[in-house]
Amino acid sequence: MSSAVRSAERRTADQDAEAGLADGAVAAGPSASGPRRLLALLDKPLTSYYLILGCTLLLLAIGLFMVQSTTSAADLYGGGTHPYADFQKQLIGAFGGLLLMWIAARANPRLLRSIAYPLLIICAIGLVLVQIPGIGVTVDGARRWMSIGGLTLQPSEFAKLGLVLWGADLLARKEQLRQLTDARQLLIPLLPGAATICLLVMLGKDIGTTFILLVIFLALLWIIGTPGRLLAGMIGLMTFVLLVLATALPYARERLTSFLASGPACANQACFQLTQGKYALGSGGWLGAGLTGLSGKWGWVPNATTDWIFAILGEELGLIGTLTVVLLYGVLAYAGFRVALRSTDTFARLAAGAITIWIAVQALVNIGAVLGMLPITGVPLPLVSAGVSSLLVTLACMGVLMALARREPGAQAALAARPGGLRRVTSWLGMARRQD
């Protein structure tokens, strides 16, 4: 009996000592446990899922704010009768895109693979219809939109998602059948299919979207493990094709010339856009100039609602606003690559990686053009620029990423273990009863 008492006393003393050390550690250095807590949080199964959801909603909110600001000014400056007409379209597109994201986030990867081929075929048909007079709409010399029943859509935006899903499914099937042993099996039919879509897009003089489609094609090749020599050859071929197109098309040649020879001697439209964009971006200072008394969105910065909205964002929200947007894109890219790296399925790895590279490169190209570091390509800033088609497709892509994040190791169990909605809300508010 005495030995049992002594053992119990020793256990009690050890527990008290451990508690004292824990309390002392917390009291002595809470900052020391901060990095460990952050790493532990990032290591949770649903981290990617919530990062994608949070960054998407924040970028969407910033985008709606900026679209309302820029489109209302553009409508008033252009003599429109309703200053919120374009913003209402963007708001309807946001609701539709969130619905698509919700549906896609709950889709099974098998369903995503089953719609890949039909989606790509529908996109190809849409790209052909754009070239038909009476259906296709020409704006600023480019034929990229189709109007059916008062609804205007840009099929080339949907072609990006179609190429991602089709290419990922195709390469996943080939890998499962062990058919990726040489260059011919790797590139056929992926290369002809991507080339056909790019050719249809180029018929509408859309070199910016063609560039993004080529980025998606190269991303799929890189993720699947294409040999370096073959990948370098494809990059060289794509670069050569883009340079030929840039010199053959007058508007693209003007943009490339303005990028290479920007300065007082350059007086074309692209130089004016670049100069005014820099003025708007730099005039915001640290915190921005606010929503009043600004000149950039009142006709001085061309395409201020779409391709050049980042310049107006810098003018109105300042350096803090622009850095916040860049940070959100960085976190989104981290979450997307995390999904790709943790995925055990080839299709999930290819789709997640290609979507992430597509969104990251498109944001980088748009921001780089505004800063004067890259040529003007005319691609929108994902989730921020005005444009219903781009918004719908981007939100659908975020839903696909979330669906793939739900299939990460341990994610399904973590989702099943989550408390119910009411209990979760009350726990956030600190009203839930603690369990002993």
N, C-alpha and C positions, 0 to 999 in steps of 0.2 A: 504493500500500500504506500509506503514511504517513497519507494522508487517511482511509482506512478505520479505521485504528487510532485516529486522533483522534476520529472520529465515535463509535466504540465507547466511548472514554473519556468523551466528553460524555454519552452515553446512560447510562452507569453512574453518573456524577456526578449527573445529573438524578434517576435512580431513588433514589439514596442520599438526596438532598435531600428528595424526596417522602416517603420512609420516615421520615426524621427529623422532618419536619413532622407526619406522622400520629402518630408516637409522642409527640411533644411535645403535640399536641392532646389525646390520650387522657390523658396524664399531667397536663396542666394543668387540664383541666376535663371529667371524665367526666360530671358532672351536666348540662353543656351539651348533650351528645349524647343525654341521656335522652329529652327530648321528641321529638327527631327519630326516635329508635328506636321510641318508642311510636306515632308517626304512621305510620312505615313498617310497623309490625306491624298497625295497624288498617287499612292500605290493602291488605292481602293478600286474595286472592280468597276464601279460606275463613274469614276472620275471623268473619263472621256465623254460619256453621255451627258453629264451635267455641264461640262465645259463647252461642248458644242451647243447645247441648248442656251446657256447663258450668253455666250458671245454672239450667237445668232440674234437673240432678242434685243441685246444692247445695240448691235449694229443696225438692226431694223428700226429701232426707236430713233437713233441718230439720223438714219436715212430719211425717215418720214419727217422729222423736224426740218432737215435741210431741203427736202423736196418742197415742203410747204412754203419755206422761205423763198426759194429760188423761183418756183413755178408761179407763185402769186405775183412776184415782180415781173416775170416774163410775160404773163398774161396782161397785166396792166400796161407794161411798156409796149406790147404789141397791139394794144387797142382792143383787147378782149372785154367782153361784157361781164364775165364771171371770173373773179380773181382766183377762185379755188377750184376751177373746172379740172385742171390737170392733177391737182392734189387729190381730188376725189377719185380719179382713176387709179392713182397710186395706192390710195387707201383701200379701194376695192381689191386691187391686186394683192395687197398685203394680207387681207383676210383670206382670199383664195389661196395664196401661197402658204399661209399657216395651216389651212385645211389640208393641202397637199403634203406638207411636212408632217402633220399628225398621222395621216394615212400611211405615208412612206415609213415613218418611224416604227410603225407596228407591223410592217410587212415582213414576211419571211424571205430570206435570201433566195429560196427556190422560186418565189413569185417574182422577185426582181429579175431573175435570170430568164423566166418565161416571157416577160414582156420586152426583153432586150431587142429581139429581132423585129417584132411588130412595130416597136417605137422607132427604130432606125428606118424602117421602110416608110412609115408615115412621115417622118421628117424629110426623107428624100422626095416624097411626093409633094410635100409642102414647099420645098425648095424649087421644084419644077413649076408649081402653080404660081410662085412669085413672079416668074418671067412672063406670065400670060397677061396681056393688056386687059384691064378691067378688073383684075384680081390683085396683081402686084401694084404696090405704091412706091413711087420714086420720090425721094427726098434728098436734096443737095446732090443730085446726079447719081445717087446710089439706090438700087432697087433691092431692098432687104425686107420689106414688110408686105403682108397680104391683108386685104380687107374683105371680110365676109360677113354680111348682115350687120354692118356697123362695128364689128369687132376687129381690131387691128392686132396682128400677132407677127412675131419675127421668128420664122421657122429655124433659122440658123442657131438661135439660142437653145432651142430644144434638141437640135442636132448634137450639141455638146454632150448632153446627158445620154442621148442615144448611142453615141460613139463609145462613151465610157462603159455602159452596161454591156453593149454588144462585144466590144473588145475584151472586157474582163471575162465574160462568159466563154468566148471563143478560145482564149488562151488557157483558161482553166480546164476546158474539155481536152485541149491538145496535151496539156501536161498530164492529165489523168490517163490519157491513152499513150503517153510517152512518145509524142510526136514532135517534140521540140529538139530534135537531135541535130538539125542543120538549119541553115538560113532560109532555105526555100519553105520548109514546113513552118518556120516561125513567122514568115512575112506573108504567106498566102493562106487565106484571103484577107488578112488584116490590112496589108498595104493597099491592095486595089480598092477595098471598101472605104478606107480613110481617104484615099485619093479621089474617089468619086464624090464623096461628101464635100471635100474641099473644093473640087472643081465646080460643083453646083453653087457653093457659097460665093466663089469668085465671079460667077456670072452676074452676081448682084453687086460687084465691086466692093466687097467687104473683106479687105485684107486683114483687118484686126481680128475678126472672128476666125478667119483662115489660120492665122498665127496661133490662136488658142487651140484650134482643132489639131494642129501639128504638135503642139505641146502635149496634148492628151495622148496622141499616138506615140510620141517618144517616151512619155511617162510609163505607158503600158509596157513598152519594150524594156525600159530600164528596170522596172519592178520585177518582171518575169525572169530577169537575169540574162539578158542578151549579151553576148561577148562584146568586149570593149571596142574591138576593131570594127565590128558591124555597126554598133551604135554610133561610133564616131563618123562612119561613112554616111549613115542616115542623117545625122545632124548636119554634116557638110552639104548633103544634097538638098535638105530642106532650106538651109541658109541661102544656097544658090538660087533656088526657086523663088524665095521671098525677095531677094535682091533684084531678080529679073522682073518680077511683078511690080516692085517699087519703082523701077526705072521706066516701065512700060506705061503705067497708069499716071496720068497727069497730076491728079490730086495727091497720090502717094509720092510722086517725085518731088512735088512742092514741099511736102512735109519733111522728106528726107533732106532736101536742100536747106530748109530752114533750120533743121537740127545741126547740120554740119557747118553752116555759115551764119549762125544767129549773131545779130549785132546791129549797129545803126545802119549798115549797108543793106540789110535784109528788110524788104518792105512788102513782102507778100502777106496773104491772109494768115498763113500758119505762123509767121513771125509775130504778127499782131496778136494772135491768140496767145502765143507763148509769153510775150512781153506783158500783156494785160493780166494773164494768169499769175505771173510772178509778182506783179504789183499788188494784186488782191491778196495773194498768199502772205506776202511780207508785211502788209499793212495791218494785220491783226494783232501783232505784238504777242505778249504772253497769254493774255486772257481774251483777246478778241475785241472787236469794235462794237459788238452788239448787232441788233437787227435794224437799226435806224441809221440814216446818214451814210449809207454805203453806196458805192458806185459800181462795183464789180458785176452784180447780178442785174443791174439796170441797163443791159445792152453792151457794156464795155468788155465783158468776157464772153466770147461766143461759146455756145453749148454749155452754159453755166448750170443747167439743170441736169445734164447727163454726163458727158465725158469730163467736164471741167468742174464738177461740183466740189472736188477736193480743194480747189483754190478758194471757192467761196466759203467752204468750211473753215479754212485757215483764217480768212478775213473776219468771220463772225465769231468763231470760237477760239481763235488764237492758237499758239503753239501747244497749249495744253490739250485742246480739242483734237488737233491733228495727231499728236503723240498717243492720245487715248485710242483713236481709231487704229493707228498702226499697231499698238499693243494688242488690241482685240484680234486683229488679223494674225498676229504672231501666236497668241494663245490658241486660236482656232486651228492654225497649222500644226501646232504641237499636239492638240487633241486628235486631229485627223491622222497624223503620222503614228500616234500612239495606238489608234485603232488598227492601222495597217500592220504595225509591228507585232501586236498581240494577237492578231487573228490567226487561227489555225487552218482556215479554209482559203484556198488559192483565190477564188472569186472575190471573197471579202477583202483580202489583202490587195488585190489589183484595183478593185473599185474604190476602196477607201484611199489608197495612195494616189490614184489618178485624179479623183475629185479634189483631194487636198492640194496637189500640185497645180491643178487648173485654177482653183480659187486664189491660191497664194500668188501665182504668176500673174494672173489677171489684175489683182490688186497692186502688185509691184509695178507692172507695166503702166497702169493708169497713174499711180502716184509718181513714178519716175518721169512720165511725160510732163506732168504739171510742174515738176521741179526742174525740168530741162535736162535731165540726165539720160533720157531715152527719147527716141523719135515718137511723134504723135501717132497713135494707132487707132484711136476711136473706140476703144473698148470701155465699157462702163465700169464703175467702181462697184463691186458686188455688194448688194444689200443696201447701198447708199444712193447710187444714181437713180434718177427717174427712168422708168421703163418697165412696163408691166411684164413683158415676156422675160426679161432678165431676172426680175424679182421672183416670178413664179418658178423658173427653172432653178435658181439658186436656193430658194427655200426647199424645193423638192430634193435637191442634192443634200442639204443639211439633214433632211429626214432620212435619206438613205444612209448617211454617216451614222445617225443615231440608231438606225435599225441594226447596222453592223456592230456598233458599240454595245448593243444589248446582247450580242452573241460572244462577247469577250469571255475568257475563262473566269468563272465565278460571278458574272454579271446576272445571269438568270436567277441564281440563288439569292443574290442581293436584292433583286427586284421583288422576288417572292417574299422576302423577309421584311420588306418595307411596311410600316404601319398604314392603316387606312387613312383616307383623306382628312376626315375631321380630326382624328387623333394626331395626324401629322401637323395640321395647322395649330392645334392647341399646344403641341409640344414646342413648335416654333415660338408661340406666344408665352411659353413658360407656365402654362396652366395645366399641363398634364400631370397626373399623379405619379410620383416616382415609385418604381418598383423596388421593394426591399430584397 
